[in-house]
Amino acid sequence: MAFVQFSKVSLAFGDRDILKEVSINLASGTKAALAGSNGSGKTTLMKVLAGITPCDTGDRAVQKNTRIGYLPQAGIVHKGCTLREETDRAFSFGYDLLNEMDAIGDELAKNPLKNQVLLERHHEIQRILEESSWYRRETLAEQILLGLGFDRKDLERNVEEFSGGWQMRIALAKILLENPDILLLDEPTNYLDIEARNWLEQFLKDFTGGFLLVSHDRYFLDVTINEVYELFDGSLHRYPGNFTHYEKVREVELESLIARYEIQQEEIKKLEDFIRRFGAKATKAAQAQERQKQLDKMERIEIPETLKKIHFNFPPSPHSGRLVVSLEHISKTYCNENSSNTVIKDLDLVVEKGERLVIAGRNGAGKTTLLRIIAGEDSSYEGLVKLGSGVSVGYFSQDNTEKITGNVSMLEMLESESPLELIPKLRDMLGSFLFRGDDVYKSLDVLSGGEKSRLALLRILLKPVNLLILDEPTNHLDLHSKDVLLNALKGFGGTVLFVSHDRGFIESLATRVLELSSGRHRVFPGNYSYYLERLEDEKNGIIASPLTHTGTPSSIGRKTDINENPISGNQKSWEEDKKIKAEKRRLEKEESRLLEEISMLEEKKSGLVIELAKPEVYSDGEKCRKVQASLESIDAGIHTITQEWEKISGLLSQMESSI
């Protein structure tokens, strides 16, 4: 069995111990995550496992012929060939074996007496090539590239034409095509959209080798791994189970750790007070020295940064009307000398107060473009964007980093921009976004791109706005920082429009989904899980698109003969009958859900009607308008869901007559 194993491996940089007698065994079938705070040494451990960085002490053992594939976080650039040619380099082992076969053929011609040994090696090479993916390499390369988001037309493009994020996708594709025994993946999801992440999830589920990965995507970890290794203070500890289970176990451990930490801090304070008070007195000097020795020998308890709980709330949102954003016939086309590309066409959309609308779609579908249009950053479009009464916008994009310049520290900048009530919390808030210790005094001009991106996000969150437009807000954030951001957004009193590739973040926040695809769009009422469920229905033959690009409810049915040409019971095969019955159960479940929604909305409507009849409400113009607005919103919801229910009910009637 292929494996790579550490035994009591240690590594230090200067006076800092990165790894302290670390032991780990990765073998075929291992599905593990590596956890730890930023700067804890995860990347270093990966490099030592890969054989790139030597250790100071300890043993690193690798089973003979074990192939290890390592993907770094960033920094890989490809040049000098097409995408097809670059990915073909992943099969260099096959070309080496073919060259060896040619050499064997030449040797056999020269020395016929050596034919037995040479023929055995020749046959062995043929067997290796047949058992590997060598003869299917072109098909496999295309499958993996398409899965990671490339298009077939990209295959003949020069690799220099691809941006940094796509360069890392190329590197990931090559690592996967090499089909190593052990995969070491450092933040493989950083540059992937949701579709590509879903594909990679399935790849890792099916992967028969072993892998260790670092990721800040909790959902991705939960569905791919079954054990977690945490690197903290140079030591490595194993936790069986998925990532959520690891966090729960560590939370319990943390409670005990905090209790011991607080006891120790109290003891340290007493020792330091004694030393400070009596260290200079001759009569107490010996006792002070003894306490100093105790202090020096004390093994300090540290709390992992990733498990410290930090919370903050947004400043109160200014009041706005019920209708926050209205889009009418929005279209956007990008043109160049040779072609044009329409990414958004005739989009109508209304966003109401309190919604958390996520915009979904593949890369290039127009998600960022739409956010820029709504935020007023892009004016070259057709149609009309209307902001509601009293709406104030906070917009975050990766381009915000260009505006962060100057020789002031980030703490000084935030203090000058923050509401007074938040100034005492700025250090904790900076810490939650990975700026800890003396980092807060860094000059803006020396910050990296990732640091500027995190700071730009924090600046947006400090301003009293009621409409947040966020483009990939979780990039460059670790899991802890994402949780801080998510909790703050859940408590935000305004409206949120956002794009994200972090599935767990979306599922926790979104209340409605707008899907963009090749100039078309659809709106899905409900959360992201509901949206994915609908897409799965479509994939299985059930069309489940609540709203089409025209803004009206679309039909719900199957792309089969059920609606157009029902088959009699005598003609149906067992498989066809099974599919129809399964679909019928599915539609019945959906019908029941819609009826429940209608019932709940009717109940809310009745409550509002009673509220409107109260003298203190109908005599107060402002209260009366609010209740009437809520009634109108509920009526619109009842109308939409009722239309959807009617169509499903009609389909069920058709199906019952065909069964």
C-alpha positions as CSV (number, residue, x, y, z in Angstrom):
1,M,0.0,0.0,0.0
2,A,1.3,3.5,-1.0
3,F,2.0,5.8,2.0
4,V,4.0,8.7,3.3
5,Q,4.8,8.7,7.0
6,F,6.3,11.1,9.5
7,S,7.7,10.0,12.8
8,K,8.6,12.7,15.4
9,V,9.5,15.3,12.8
10,S,10.6,18.7,14.0
11,L,11.4,21.9,12.1
12,A,12.3,25.4,13.4
13,F,12.7,28.8,11.7
14,G,15.0,30.8,13.8
15,D,13.9,30.6,17.4
16,R,10.3,29.6,16.4
17,D,9.3,25.9,16.5
18,I,7.1,25.3,13.5
19,L,6.8,21.5,13.9
20,K,7.5,19.7,17.2
21,E,7.8,15.9,17.0
22,V,5.0,15.6,14.6
23,S,3.8,12.2,13.5
24,I,1.3,11.4,10.7
25,N,0.6,8.6,8.3
26,L,-1.1,9.2,4.9
27,A,-2.0,6.1,2.9
28,S,-4.4,5.0,0.2
29,G,-7.9,5.8,1.4
30,T,-6.9,8.6,3.7
31,K,-9.4,11.5,3.4
32,A,-8.1,14.1,5.8
33,A,-8.1,17.9,6.4
34,L,-5.3,20.0,7.9
35,A,-6.6,22.7,10.3
36,G,-5.0,25.5,12.1
37,S,-4.9,29.2,12.3
38,N,-3.1,31.3,9.7
39,G,0.6,31.2,10.3
40,S,0.5,28.0,12.3
41,G,2.6,26.2,9.8
42,K,0.1,24.2,7.6
43,T,1.8,25.1,4.3
44,T,5.2,24.2,5.8
45,L,3.9,20.8,6.9
46,M,2.6,20.2,3.4
47,K,5.9,21.0,1.9
48,V,7.8,18.7,4.3
49,L,5.3,15.9,3.4
50,A,5.9,16.6,-0.3
51,G,9.6,16.4,0.2
52,I,10.2,20.0,-0.8
53,T,11.3,21.3,2.6
54,P,13.7,19.1,4.6
55,C,13.0,18.6,8.3
56,D,15.5,19.3,11.1
57,T,15.0,16.0,13.0
58,G,12.8,12.9,12.8
59,D,12.0,10.4,10.0
60,R,10.1,10.8,6.8
61,A,9.3,7.4,5.2
62,V,7.8,6.9,1.7
63,Q,6.7,3.5,0.4
64,K,8.6,2.6,-2.8
65,N,7.1,3.9,-6.0
66,T,4.6,6.0,-4.1
67,R,3.8,9.1,-6.1
68,I,3.0,12.3,-4.3
69,G,1.2,15.3,-5.9
70,Y,1.4,18.7,-4.3
71,L,-0.6,21.8,-5.2
72,P,0.6,25.1,-3.5
73,Q,-1.8,27.9,-2.7
74,A,-0.5,30.2,-5.5
75,G,2.4,31.2,-7.6
76,I,2.2,28.7,-10.5
77,V,2.5,30.2,-14.0
78,H,2.4,28.3,-17.3
79,K,4.0,29.5,-20.5
80,G,4.9,28.5,-24.0
81,C,2.2,26.1,-25.2
82,T,-1.5,25.6,-25.5
83,L,-3.8,24.4,-22.7
84,R,-4.1,21.0,-24.3
85,E,-0.3,20.7,-24.6
86,E,0.3,21.9,-21.0
87,T,-2.1,19.3,-19.5
88,D,-0.6,16.6,-21.6
89,R,2.6,17.1,-19.7
90,A,0.9,15.5,-16.7
91,F,1.4,12.2,-18.6
92,S,5.2,12.6,-18.9
93,F,5.6,9.2,-17.2
94,G,4.0,7.6,-20.3
95,Y,6.3,9.2,-22.7
96,D,9.3,8.1,-20.6
97,L,8.0,4.5,-20.7
98,L,7.5,4.7,-24.5
99,N,11.1,5.9,-24.9
100,E,12.2,3.0,-22.7
101,M,10.2,0.6,-24.9
102,D,12.0,2.0,-28.0
103,A,15.3,1.6,-26.3
104,I,14.4,-2.0,-25.5
105,G,13.5,-2.6,-29.1
106,D,16.9,-1.3,-30.3
107,E,18.7,-3.4,-27.7
108,L,16.8,-6.6,-28.7
109,A,17.9,-6.0,-32.3
110,K,21.5,-5.7,-31.3
111,N,21.7,-8.4,-28.6
112,P,19.1,-11.2,-29.3
113,L,20.5,-13.3,-26.4
114,K,19.2,-10.8,-23.8
115,N,15.7,-11.1,-25.1
116,Q,14.2,-12.8,-22.1
117,V,14.9,-10.1,-19.6
118,L,14.2,-7.3,-22.1
119,L,10.9,-8.9,-23.2
120,E,9.7,-9.2,-19.6
121,R,10.4,-5.5,-19.1
122,H,8.8,-4.7,-22.4
123,H,5.6,-6.6,-21.3
124,E,5.7,-4.9,-17.9
125,I,5.8,-1.5,-19.5
126,Q,2.8,-2.4,-21.7
127,R,0.9,-3.6,-18.7
128,I,1.7,-0.3,-16.8
129,L,0.4,1.8,-19.7
130,E,-2.7,-0.3,-20.1
131,E,-3.6,-0.2,-16.4
132,S,-2.9,3.6,-16.2
133,S,-4.8,6.3,-18.0
134,W,-2.3,6.6,-20.7
135,Y,-4.4,5.5,-23.7
136,R,-7.4,7.6,-22.4
137,R,-5.3,10.7,-21.6
138,E,-6.9,13.1,-24.1
139,T,-10.5,12.1,-23.0
140,L,-9.5,12.4,-19.3
141,A,-7.8,15.7,-19.8
142,E,-10.9,17.1,-21.4
143,Q,-13.2,15.8,-18.7
144,I,-11.1,17.3,-15.9
145,L,-10.7,20.6,-17.6
146,L,-14.4,20.9,-18.3
147,G,-15.2,19.9,-14.7
148,L,-12.9,22.7,-13.5
149,G,-14.7,25.3,-15.6
150,F,-12.8,25.4,-18.8
151,D,-14.5,25.5,-22.2
152,R,-13.6,23.2,-25.1
153,K,-12.5,26.2,-27.1
154,D,-10.0,27.0,-24.3
155,L,-8.0,23.8,-25.2
156,E,-6.2,25.5,-28.1
157,R,-5.6,28.8,-26.3
158,N,-2.1,29.7,-25.2
159,V,-1.7,29.3,-21.4
160,E,-0.3,32.8,-21.1
161,E,-3.8,34.2,-21.9
162,F,-5.2,32.8,-18.7
163,S,-5.3,34.9,-15.5
164,G,-3.7,33.9,-12.2
165,G,-6.8,32.1,-10.9
166,W,-7.1,30.1,-14.1
167,Q,-3.4,29.3,-14.0
168,M,-4.0,27.6,-10.6
169,R,-6.9,25.7,-12.2
170,I,-4.5,24.4,-14.8
171,A,-2.1,23.4,-12.1
172,L,-4.9,21.6,-10.3
173,A,-5.9,19.8,-13.5
174,K,-2.4,18.6,-14.0
175,I,-2.1,17.3,-10.5
176,L,-5.3,15.3,-10.8
177,L,-4.4,14.0,-14.2
178,E,-1.1,12.7,-12.8
179,N,-3.3,10.4,-10.6
180,P,-0.8,10.3,-7.7
181,D,-1.1,7.9,-4.8
182,I,-1.1,10.8,-2.3
183,L,-2.6,14.2,-3.0
184,L,-1.5,17.3,-1.0
185,L,-3.8,20.2,-1.8
186,D,-3.2,23.6,-0.2
187,E,-6.4,25.7,-0.6
188,P,-7.5,24.1,-3.9
189,T,-10.9,25.9,-3.8
190,N,-9.5,29.4,-3.7
191,Y,-10.0,30.0,-7.4
192,L,-13.0,27.7,-8.1
193,D,-16.6,28.7,-8.6
194,I,-19.3,26.7,-7.0
195,E,-19.8,24.4,-10.1
196,A,-16.1,23.6,-10.2
197,R,-16.0,23.0,-6.4
198,N,-18.9,20.6,-6.7
199,W,-17.0,18.7,-9.4
200,L,-13.9,18.6,-7.3
201,E,-15.9,17.3,-4.3
202,Q,-17.2,14.4,-6.4
203,F,-13.7,13.7,-7.7
204,L,-12.3,13.5,-4.2
205,K,-15.1,11.3,-3.1
206,D,-14.3,8.8,-5.9
207,F,-10.5,9.1,-5.5
208,T,-9.0,5.8,-4.4
209,G,-5.7,7.2,-3.2
210,G,-5.2,9.3,-0.1
211,F,-5.3,13.0,0.3
212,L,-4.6,15.8,2.8
213,L,-6.1,19.2,2.1
214,V,-6.2,22.7,3.5
215,S,-9.4,24.7,2.8
216,H,-11.4,27.5,4.4
217,D,-14.7,26.1,2.9
218,R,-16.5,24.2,5.7
219,Y,-19.0,22.6,3.4
220,F,-16.3,21.4,1.0
221,L,-14.5,19.8,4.0
222,D,-17.6,18.2,5.5
223,V,-18.5,16.3,2.3
224,T,-14.9,15.2,1.4
225,I,-13.0,14.2,4.6
226,N,-13.5,11.9,7.5
227,E,-10.7,13.0,9.8
228,V,-9.0,16.3,10.8
229,Y,-5.4,17.0,11.8
230,E,-5.0,20.2,13.8
231,L,-1.7,21.9,13.9
232,F,-1.4,24.2,16.9
233,D,1.7,25.5,18.6
234,G,3.8,23.1,16.6
235,S,2.0,20.0,17.7
236,L,-0.3,17.8,15.5
237,H,-3.5,16.2,16.9
238,R,-5.9,13.9,15.1
239,Y,-9.7,14.2,15.3
240,P,-11.9,11.5,13.6
241,G,-15.0,12.6,11.8
242,N,-15.9,15.5,9.5
243,F,-14.9,19.1,10.0
244,T,-18.1,20.1,11.8
245,H,-17.6,17.3,14.3
246,Y,-14.0,18.4,14.9
247,E,-15.2,22.0,15.6
248,K,-17.7,20.7,18.2
249,V,-15.1,18.6,19.9
250,R,-12.7,21.5,20.0
251,E,-15.3,23.8,21.4
252,V,-15.8,21.5,24.4
253,E,-12.0,21.2,24.8
254,L,-11.8,25.0,24.5
255,E,-14.1,25.5,27.5
256,S,-11.7,23.5,29.7
257,L,-8.7,25.3,28.1
258,I,-10.1,28.7,28.8
259,A,-10.8,27.7,32.5
260,R,-7.2,26.6,32.9
261,Y,-6.0,29.7,31.0
262,E,-7.8,32.1,33.3
263,I,-6.5,30.3,36.4
264,Q,-3.0,30.5,35.0
265,Q,-3.4,34.2,34.1
266,E,-4.4,35.0,37.6
267,E,-1.4,33.1,38.9
268,I,0.9,35.0,36.5
269,K,-0.6,38.3,37.7
270,K,0.1,37.5,41.3
271,L,3.7,36.4,40.6
272,E,4.3,39.5,38.5
273,D,2.8,41.8,41.2
274,F,5.0,40.3,43.9
275,I,8.2,40.6,41.7
276,R,7.3,44.2,40.9
277,R,6.6,45.2,44.5
278,F,9.5,43.4,46.3
279,G,12.2,42.8,43.6
280,A,14.2,45.8,44.7
281,K,13.9,45.2,48.5
282,A,16.9,43.3,50.0
283,T,14.7,41.5,52.5
284,K,12.4,40.1,49.8
285,A,14.9,39.8,46.9
286,A,15.4,36.0,47.3
287,Q,11.6,35.4,47.4
288,A,11.2,37.6,44.3
289,Q,13.9,35.7,42.5
290,E,12.2,32.4,43.4
291,R,8.9,33.7,41.9
292,Q,10.7,34.9,38.8
293,K,12.1,31.3,38.4
294,Q,8.6,30.0,38.7
295,L,7.4,32.4,36.1
296,D,10.2,31.5,33.7
297,K,9.6,27.8,34.0
298,M,5.8,28.1,33.6
299,E,4.5,26.4,30.4
300,R,2.1,29.1,29.1
301,I,-1.4,28.1,28.0
302,E,-2.3,29.5,24.6
303,I,-5.8,29.7,23.1
304,P,-6.0,29.0,19.3
305,E,-7.0,32.1,17.4
306,T,-9.3,30.0,15.2
307,L,-11.4,29.1,18.3
308,K,-11.7,32.5,19.9
309,K,-15.2,33.8,19.7
310,I,-15.5,37.4,18.5
311,H,-18.8,39.1,17.6
312,F,-19.7,42.5,16.3
313,N,-22.8,44.1,15.0
314,F,-23.4,46.6,12.2
315,P,-24.2,50.2,13.0
316,P,-28.0,50.7,12.9
317,S,-29.2,50.7,9.3
318,P,-30.9,54.0,8.1
319,H,-34.6,53.6,7.4
320,S,-35.6,52.8,3.8
321,G,-38.7,52.0,1.9
322,R,-40.1,48.5,1.3
323,L,-38.8,48.5,-2.3
324,V,-35.0,48.7,-2.2
325,V,-34.0,48.1,-5.8
326,S,-36.0,47.8,-9.0
327,L,-34.4,46.7,-12.3
328,E,-36.3,47.2,-15.5
329,H,-35.1,45.6,-18.8
330,I,-31.4,45.6,-17.9
331,S,-29.2,44.4,-20.7
332,K,-25.4,44.4,-20.9
333,T,-23.2,43.5,-23.9
334,Y,-19.4,43.5,-24.2
335,C,-18.1,44.3,-27.6
336,N,-14.8,44.1,-29.3
337,E,-13.6,44.4,-32.9
338,N,-14.5,40.9,-33.9
339,S,-17.4,39.9,-31.7
340,S,-19.9,40.8,-29.0
341,N,-21.1,38.9,-25.9
342,T,-24.4,39.6,-24.2
343,V,-24.1,38.6,-20.5
344,I,-27.4,40.1,-19.3
345,K,-30.5,40.4,-21.4
346,D,-33.8,42.1,-20.5
347,L,-33.5,41.5,-16.8
348,D,-36.4,42.6,-14.6
349,L,-36.0,42.3,-10.8
350,V,-37.5,43.8,-7.6
351,V,-35.6,43.4,-4.3
352,E,-37.4,44.1,-1.1
353,K,-36.2,45.3,2.3
354,G,-34.6,42.6,4.4
355,E,-33.9,40.2,1.5
356,R,-30.6,38.3,1.2
357,L,-30.4,37.7,-2.6
358,V,-27.5,35.6,-3.9
359,I,-26.6,35.8,-7.6
360,A,-25.6,32.4,-8.9
361,G,-24.1,31.2,-12.2
362,R,-20.9,30.1,-13.8
363,N,-17.9,32.3,-14.2
364,G,-18.5,34.8,-17.0
365,A,-22.3,34.7,-16.5
366,G,-22.4,38.4,-15.6
367,K,-22.7,38.2,-11.7
368,T,-20.0,40.8,-11.0
369,T,-21.3,42.9,-13.9
370,L,-24.8,43.0,-12.4
371,L,-23.5,44.0,-9.0
372,R,-21.5,46.8,-10.6
373,I,-24.6,48.1,-12.4
374,I,-26.7,48.1,-9.3
375,A,-23.9,49.8,-7.3
376,G,-23.6,52.5,-9.9
377,E,-20.0,51.5,-10.9
378,D,-21.0,50.6,-14.5
379,S,-23.1,53.0,-16.5
380,S,-22.8,51.5,-20.0
381,Y,-25.9,49.3,-20.0
382,E,-29.4,49.4,-21.3
383,G,-32.5,49.6,-19.0
384,L,-33.2,51.3,-15.7
385,V,-32.0,50.9,-12.2
386,K,-34.1,52.5,-9.4
387,L,-33.0,52.6,-5.8
388,G,-35.8,52.9,-3.3
389,S,-36.5,55.8,-1.0
390,G,-33.8,56.4,1.6
391,V,-31.5,53.6,0.2
392,S,-27.8,54.0,1.0
393,V,-25.3,51.6,-0.6
394,G,-22.2,49.9,0.6
395,Y,-20.3,48.1,-2.2
396,F,-17.5,45.7,-1.8
397,S,-15.4,44.3,-4.7
398,Q,-11.9,43.1,-5.2
399,D,-11.2,46.4,-6.9
400,N,-11.6,48.2,-3.6
401,T,-8.1,47.4,-2.8
402,E,-6.8,50.0,-5.3
403,K,-8.3,52.8,-3.1
404,I,-6.4,51.7,0.0
405,T,-3.1,53.7,-0.1
406,G,-1.2,56.0,2.2
407,N,1.4,56.0,5.0
408,V,-1.2,55.8,7.9
409,S,-1.7,52.6,9.8
410,M,-4.9,50.6,9.2
411,L,-5.9,51.2,12.8
412,E,-5.6,55.0,12.3
413,M,-7.6,54.8,9.1
414,L,-10.5,52.8,10.7
415,E,-10.5,55.1,13.8
416,S,-11.0,58.1,11.5
417,E,-13.9,56.4,9.6
418,S,-15.8,54.4,12.3
419,P,-18.8,55.4,14.4
420,L,-17.8,56.4,17.9
421,E,-19.5,53.3,19.5
422,L,-17.4,50.9,17.4
423,I,-14.0,52.5,18.1
424,P,-13.4,50.4,21.3
425,K,-14.1,47.3,19.3
426,L,-11.8,47.9,16.3
427,R,-8.9,45.8,17.6
428,D,-11.1,42.8,18.1
429,M,-12.7,43.4,14.7
430,L,-9.3,43.7,13.0
431,G,-8.3,40.4,14.8
432,S,-11.4,38.7,13.4
433,F,-10.2,39.6,9.9
434,L,-6.7,38.1,10.5
435,F,-5.0,41.4,11.6
436,R,-3.5,40.5,15.0
437,G,-1.0,42.0,17.3
438,D,1.3,44.6,15.8
439,D,-0.3,44.0,12.3
440,V,-2.8,46.8,13.1
441,Y,0.0,49.3,13.0
442,K,1.1,48.4,9.5
443,S,1.2,51.2,6.9
444,L,-1.5,50.9,4.2
445,D,1.2,51.0,1.5
446,V,2.9,47.9,2.7
447,L,-0.2,45.7,2.8
448,S,-0.5,42.7,0.4
449,G,-3.4,42.4,-2.0
450,G,-5.1,39.9,0.3
451,E,-4.6,42.1,3.4
452,K,-6.0,45.1,1.5
453,S,-9.0,43.0,0.4
454,R,-9.8,42.1,4.0
455,L,-9.4,45.6,5.2
456,A,-11.7,46.9,2.4
457,L,-14.4,44.5,3.5
458,L,-14.1,45.6,7.1
459,R,-14.4,49.3,6.0
460,I,-17.7,48.6,4.3
461,L,-19.0,46.8,7.3
462,L,-18.4,49.8,9.6
463,K,-20.5,52.3,7.6
464,P,-24.2,52.9,8.4
465,V,-25.9,51.7,5.2
466,N,-29.0,49.7,4.4
467,L,-28.1,48.0,1.2
468,L,-24.9,45.9,1.1
469,I,-23.6,44.8,-2.3
470,L,-20.9,42.2,-1.8
471,D,-18.8,40.5,-4.5
472,E,-16.9,37.5,-3.2
473,P,-16.7,38.8,0.4
474,T,-15.3,35.5,1.8
475,N,-12.1,35.6,-0.4
476,H,-9.0,35.8,1.7
477,L,-10.9,35.0,4.9
478,D,-10.3,31.9,7.1
479,L,-13.2,29.9,8.6
480,H,-13.2,31.9,11.8
481,S,-13.4,35.2,9.9
482,K,-16.1,33.9,7.7
483,D,-18.2,33.0,10.8
484,V,-17.7,36.5,12.2
485,L,-18.8,38.1,8.9
486,L,-21.7,35.7,8.5
487,N,-23.1,36.3,12.0
488,A,-22.8,40.1,11.4
489,L,-24.7,39.8,8.1
490,K,-27.4,37.7,9.7
491,G,-27.9,40.5,12.3
492,F,-27.7,43.2,9.7
493,G,-31.0,45.3,9.6
494,G,-30.8,46.1,5.9
495,T,-30.7,44.3,2.5
496,V,-27.9,42.2,1.1
497,L,-27.1,41.4,-2.6
498,F,-24.1,39.1,-2.9
499,V,-22.0,36.8,-5.0
500,S,-20.0,34.0,-3.3
501,H,-18.4,30.7,-4.2
502,D,-18.6,29.4,-0.6
503,R,-21.6,27.1,-0.5
504,G,-21.8,27.0,3.3
505,F,-21.8,30.8,3.5
506,I,-24.5,31.0,0.8
507,E,-26.8,28.3,2.4
508,S,-26.5,30.1,5.7
509,L,-27.4,33.6,4.4
510,A,-29.4,33.5,1.1
511,T,-33.2,33.9,1.2
512,R,-33.6,34.1,-2.6
513,V,-31.6,33.1,-5.6
514,L,-31.1,34.9,-9.0
515,E,-29.5,32.6,-11.5
516,L,-27.7,34.1,-14.5
517,S,-26.8,31.9,-17.5
518,S,-25.8,32.8,-21.1
519,G,-27.8,36.0,-21.2
520,R,-30.8,34.4,-19.5
521,H,-32.0,34.6,-15.9
522,R,-34.3,32.9,-13.5
523,V,-35.4,33.8,-10.0
524,F,-35.9,31.1,-7.3
525,P,-37.9,32.0,-4.2
526,G,-36.4,30.2,-1.2
527,N,-33.0,29.4,0.1
528,Y,-30.0,28.0,-1.7
529,S,-30.7,24.4,-0.7
530,Y,-34.1,24.8,-2.3
531,Y,-32.5,26.1,-5.5
532,L,-30.0,23.2,-5.7
533,E,-32.9,20.8,-5.2
534,R,-34.7,22.4,-8.1
535,L,-31.6,22.1,-10.3
536,E,-31.4,18.4,-9.4
537,D,-35.0,18.0,-10.4
538,E,-34.2,19.5,-13.8
539,K,-31.2,17.2,-14.2
540,N,-33.5,14.2,-13.5
541,G,-36.1,15.4,-16.0
542,I,-38.4,17.6,-13.8
543,I,-38.4,21.2,-14.9
544,A,-38.6,23.3,-11.8
545,S,-38.0,26.9,-12.6
546,P,-40.2,29.1,-10.5
547,L,-39.7,32.2,-12.6
548,T,-38.5,32.6,-16.2
549,H,-36.7,35.6,-17.6
550,T,-40.0,37.2,-18.3
551,G,-40.8,37.3,-14.6
552,T,-43.9,35.0,-14.9
553,P,-44.2,31.5,-13.4
554,S,-43.1,28.8,-15.8
555,S,-44.4,25.3,-16.3
556,I,-43.3,22.5,-14.2
557,G,-43.2,19.1,-15.7
558,R,-41.0,16.4,-17.3
559,K,-39.0,16.5,-20.6
560,T,-40.6,13.2,-21.5
561,D,-43.7,11.8,-23.1
562,I,-45.7,12.2,-19.8
563,N,-47.1,15.7,-20.8
564,E,-47.2,15.3,-24.5
565,N,-48.1,11.6,-25.3
566,P,-49.0,9.5,-22.3
567,I,-48.3,5.8,-22.6
568,S,-50.9,3.3,-21.7
569,G,-50.4,1.0,-18.8
570,N,-50.0,-2.0,-21.1
571,Q,-47.2,-0.3,-23.1
572,K,-45.1,1.0,-20.3
573,S,-42.1,-1.0,-19.3
574,W,-41.3,-1.6,-15.6
575,E,-38.6,1.0,-15.7
576,E,-40.8,3.7,-17.2
577,D,-43.5,2.9,-14.7
578,K,-41.1,3.2,-11.9
579,K,-39.8,6.6,-13.1
580,I,-43.3,8.0,-13.5
581,K,-44.4,6.8,-10.0
582,A,-41.2,8.3,-8.5
583,E,-41.9,11.6,-10.2
584,K,-45.5,11.5,-9.0
585,R,-44.3,11.2,-5.4
586,R,-41.9,14.0,-6.0
587,L,-44.6,16.3,-7.3
588,E,-47.0,15.3,-4.5
589,K,-44.3,16.3,-2.0
590,E,-43.9,19.6,-3.8
591,E,-47.6,20.2,-3.9
592,S,-47.9,19.6,-0.2
593,R,-45.0,22.0,0.4
594,L,-46.7,24.8,-1.6
595,L,-50.0,24.3,0.1
596,E,-48.3,24.7,3.5
597,E,-46.7,27.9,2.2
598,I,-50.0,29.2,1.0
599,S,-51.6,28.3,4.4
600,M,-48.8,30.1,6.3
601,L,-49.1,33.2,4.2
602,E,-52.9,33.2,4.6
603,E,-52.4,33.0,8.3
604,K,-50.1,36.0,8.2
605,K,-52.5,37.9,6.1
606,S,-55.3,37.3,8.6
607,G,-53.1,38.6,11.4
608,L,-52.3,41.7,9.4
609,V,-56.0,42.3,8.6
610,I,-56.8,42.2,12.3
611,E,-53.9,44.5,12.9
612,L,-55.2,47.0,10.3
613,A,-58.6,47.1,12.1
614,K,-57.1,48.4,15.3
615,P,-57.7,52.2,15.9
616,E,-54.1,52.8,16.9
617,V,-53.1,51.5,13.5
618,Y,-55.7,52.8,11.0
619,S,-55.5,56.2,12.6
620,D,-51.7,56.4,12.3
621,G,-50.8,57.0,8.6
622,E,-47.3,55.6,8.9
623,K,-48.4,52.4,10.7
624,C,-51.3,52.0,8.3
625,R,-49.0,52.3,5.2
626,K,-46.6,49.7,6.7
627,V,-49.3,47.1,7.3
628,Q,-50.8,47.7,3.8
629,A,-47.4,47.3,2.2
630,S,-47.0,44.0,4.1
631,L,-50.4,42.9,2.9
632,E,-49.6,43.7,-0.7
633,S,-46.3,41.7,-0.4
634,I,-48.1,38.7,1.0
635,D,-50.8,38.9,-1.6
636,A,-48.2,38.8,-4.3
637,G,-46.5,35.8,-2.7
638,I,-49.8,34.0,-2.5
639,H,-50.6,34.7,-6.1
640,T,-47.2,33.4,-7.3
641,I,-47.2,30.2,-5.2
642,T,-50.9,29.5,-6.1
643,Q,-50.0,29.7,-9.8
644,E,-47.2,27.2,-9.2
645,W,-49.4,24.9,-7.2
646,E,-52.1,25.0,-10.0
647,K,-49.5,23.9,-12.6
648,I,-48.3,21.0,-10.4
649,S,-51.8,20.0,-9.6
650,G,-52.6,19.9,-13.4
651,L,-49.5,17.7,-14.0
652,L,-50.5,15.3,-11.2
653,S,-54.0,15.0,-12.8
654,Q,-52.3,14.1,-16.1
655,M,-50.0,11.6,-14.5
656,E,-52.8,9.9,-12.5
657,S,-54.7,9.3,-15.8
658,S,-51.6,7.7,-17.4
659,I,-50.7,5.4,-14.5
